[in-house]
Amino acid sequence: MKQHILEQQDRDERVERLKELNNMESDQEWIDTLADIIGIETDLGRKSFHALCEAAILLDSKNRDYGPGNISAFGERGVVVRLNDKVERLKTLVWNGKSPEHEKVADTWIDIANYGIIGLLCHKGVWK
């Protein structure tokens, strides 16, 4: 019973914190507050959460532009091929120290993270 009451208080506190999000002006502040609410405590965890949010925003944008069909057509195997293409490009850039003309190295890392998420969603049967 005591645990349930504590959990309810914790939920109530989180709901109040979520309401604060409406009044925030910067994405940074919004993401930091959300990290607090869900219990991300370490500096690395917070930096990872920021990177994940950036990646999710890009994934959402590309999904709106292209739709899910390009992934759905080949499923998990297609994601592996696309992921391999990204890794090969990244290897060329990192090992040779080249400055890319068309895509920043950071963008490639974000794409790799997103292909990992897409692959996981395909594996779980969630991607349609």
Secondary structure, DSSP 8 states (H G I E B T S, - for coil): -HHHHHHHHHHHHHHHHHHHGGG---HHHHHHHHHHHHT--SHHHHHHHHHHHHHHHHHHHHHHHH-SHHHHTTHHHHHHHHHHHHHHHHHHHHHHT---SSS-HHHHHHHHHHHHHHHHHHHTT---
